[in-house]
Amino acid sequence: MRNLAIQPKLVAIFQQYGTVTEVGDHLVVHTDSAVYQARRSVSCLLEPMVGDKVLLVTDTEGGDYVLAVLERTADQISTLNLPGDTQINAQAGRLSLSARDGIGMSSAREIAMQSGSLKVDALKGEVTVHDLSLVGEAWRSCVDRVKSVGKTFDSILERCHQRVSRSYRVVDEMDQVKAGQIDYQADSSLQLHAKYTLMTADELVKVDGEQIHLG
């Protein structure tokens, strides 16, 4: 009876050190034995650059891969290049990112953040947004000084309550108020002054005081 079992094909694998001399679709790696055109393995997250000393694996079938970057000069930028969608999970504990000179994030489409609590602590902040929408249930702020510059300001509120020590307002053109009822009260004095003053009423105009001076 013939033995029909398929004999496994053995592939010899070799590892050696090399230096990257060219980067592109393939990495040109010079070793002591030969020059190889290798591909970066998926596990090699650091993007190889010219001059890097790398660990190269080759086999007898022509598969040449750079497994890891072993040495690099300090003045070169390190880039983690990941193909396709990437997800980093910390199943237990916290995930922290830190850098001495700064952290930058950029995306051609969207940057989304979701959390139970958001905290931002910085000495100085600057935000530039072309179109901003904010939806929330409560807004609380505590600042020493607020300054805003804009062209138009529209607000629709059910109730507005303000309490200030001093209030100054300068209107260059028209100041118009339309209300169902207006009540002004001053503890000391109330002064109205204009070049022309007109008071009209549909039914009653009443002026009451201990002294009334006209003219």
C-alpha positions in Angstrom: 0.0 0.0 0.0 1.4 3.4 -1.0 2.0 6.0 1.6 -0.2 8.9 0.4 0.7 11.2 3.3 1.9 14.6 2.0 5.4 15.4 3.2 5.6 19.0 4.6 7.7 21.3 2.6 10.5 22.6 4.7 11.6 26.2 4.4 14.8 27.4 5.8 14.7 30.7 7.7 17.7 32.9 8.4 18.0 36.1 10.5 20.7 38.7 10.1 21.6 42.3 10.7 21.4 44.9 8.0 21.4 48.6 7.2 18.6 50.3 5.2 19.9 52.2 2.2 16.7 53.0 0.3 13.0 53.2 1.2 10.0 53.0 -1.0 7.7 50.2 -2.1 10.4 47.9 -0.8 13.3 48.4 1.6 16.8 48.0 0.3 18.8 46.4 3.1 22.6 45.8 2.9 23.9 42.9 4.9 27.4 41.3 5.1 26.2 38.5 2.8 24.0 40.3 0.1 21.6 43.1 -0.7 17.9 42.4 -0.2 14.7 44.1 -1.2 12.6 43.4 1.8 9.1 44.4 3.1 8.3 45.8 6.5 6.6 43.2 8.6 3.3 44.0 10.2 4.8 43.7 13.7 7.5 46.3 12.9 5.4 49.3 13.9 8.4 51.8 13.5 8.7 53.0 9.9 12.3 52.2 8.8 14.4 55.0 7.5 17.7 55.3 5.6 20.6 54.5 7.9 18.6 52.3 10.3 20.2 49.1 11.6 17.4 46.5 11.3 16.8 42.8 11.9 16.2 41.0 8.6 14.6 37.6 8.2 14.9 35.7 4.9 13.9 32.3 3.7 14.6 30.0 0.8 11.4 30.9 -0.9 12.4 34.5 -1.4 10.4 36.0 1.5 12.5 38.9 2.9 11.1 40.9 5.9 12.3 43.6 8.2 11.2 42.5 11.7 12.4 45.4 13.8 14.5 48.6 13.8 17.4 48.0 16.1 19.3 51.3 16.0 18.7 54.8 14.8 20.4 58.2 15.1 18.8 60.4 17.7 18.1 63.4 15.3 15.7 61.4 13.1 11.9 61.4 13.5 10.3 58.1 14.6 7.1 57.3 12.8 4.6 54.6 13.7 3.0 53.6 10.4 0.0 51.3 10.8 -2.0 50.0 7.7 -5.8 50.3 7.9 -8.0 51.0 10.9 -6.1 50.8 14.2 -7.4 50.4 17.7 -5.5 50.6 21.0 -7.2 48.9 24.0 -6.3 49.1 27.7 -8.5 46.3 29.1 -7.5 47.1 32.7 -6.1 50.4 33.9 -5.4 53.7 32.3 -3.9 54.7 29.0 -1.5 57.7 29.2 0.2 59.7 26.5 3.0 62.1 27.4 5.6 64.1 25.6 8.2 66.7 26.6 7.6 69.2 23.8 4.0 68.7 22.8 1.3 66.3 21.4 -0.4 66.9 18.1 -3.5 65.3 16.6 -4.7 65.7 13.0 -7.3 64.0 10.9 -8.7 64.7 7.4 -12.2 63.8 8.6 -13.2 63.4 12.2 -11.7 63.3 15.7 -14.3 61.8 18.2 -14.0 61.6 21.9 -16.4 59.8 24.3 -16.0 59.5 28.0 -17.9 59.7 31.3 -16.0 62.8 32.3 -13.8 65.2 30.4 -11.1 67.4 32.1 -8.8 69.8 30.4 -6.1 71.7 32.4 -3.8 74.1 30.7 -2.1 77.5 31.3 -3.3 78.9 28.0 -5.8 77.7 25.4 -6.8 78.7 21.9 -9.6 77.1 19.9 -10.4 77.9 16.2 -13.7 76.4 14.8 -15.5 77.5 11.7 -18.9 76.2 12.8 -19.5 75.2 16.4 -22.6 73.6 17.9 -22.9 72.9 21.7 -25.6 70.9 23.3 -25.9 70.4 27.0 -28.1 70.7 30.1 -26.1 73.0 32.3 -23.3 75.6 31.7 -21.2 76.9 34.6 -18.1 79.1 34.3 -15.9 81.1 36.7 -13.6 83.6 35.0 -12.0 86.9 35.9 -12.4 88.6 32.6 -14.5 87.9 29.5 -14.0 89.7 26.1 -15.9 88.8 23.0 -15.9 90.4 19.5 -18.5 89.5 16.9 -20.8 90.8 14.2 -24.1 89.4 15.3 -25.4 87.9 18.5 -28.8 86.1 18.8 -30.1 84.4 21.8 -33.5 82.8 22.7 -34.1 82.2 26.4 -37.0 81.4 28.6 -35.5 83.3 31.5 -32.5 85.6 31.9 -31.2 86.8 35.3 -28.2 89.0 35.7 -26.6 90.5 38.9 -23.7 92.9 38.5 -22.1 95.6 40.6 -21.7 98.1 37.7 -23.0 98.0 34.2 -22.0 100.2 31.3 -23.4 99.9 27.8 -22.7 102.0 24.7 -24.9 101.7 21.7 -23.9 103.7 18.6 -27.1 103.5 16.7 -30.6 102.2 17.8 -31.4 100.6 21.1 -34.9 99.1 21.0 -36.8 97.1 23.6 -40.2 95.4 23.1 -41.8 93.9 26.1 -45.2 93.1 27.6 -44.4 95.1 30.7 -41.3 97.1 31.8 -40.5 98.0 35.4 -37.5 100.2 36.2 -36.6 100.9 39.8 -33.7 103.0 41.2 -32.8 103.5 44.8 -31.2 107.0 44.3 -32.0 108.7 41.0 -33.3 108.0 37.5 -32.3 110.3 34.7 -33.5 110.4 31.1 -31.8 112.8 28.7 -32.1 113.3 24.9 -32.3 116.0 22.3 -36.0 115.1 21.8 -38.0 113.1 24.3 -41.5 111.8 23.5 -43.8 110.0 25.9 -47.1 108.7 24.7 -49.8 106.4 26.1 -53.1 105.0 24.8 -55.0 105.6 28.0 -53.1 107.2 30.9 -49.9 109.0 31.7 -49.3 109.6 35.4 -46.5 111.6 37.1 -46.4 111.5 40.9 -43.9 113.0 43.3 -43.4 115.5 46.1 -42.0 118.0 43.7 -42.6 118.2 39.9 -40.6 120.7 37.9 -41.5 121.3 34.2 -39.5 123.7 32.1 
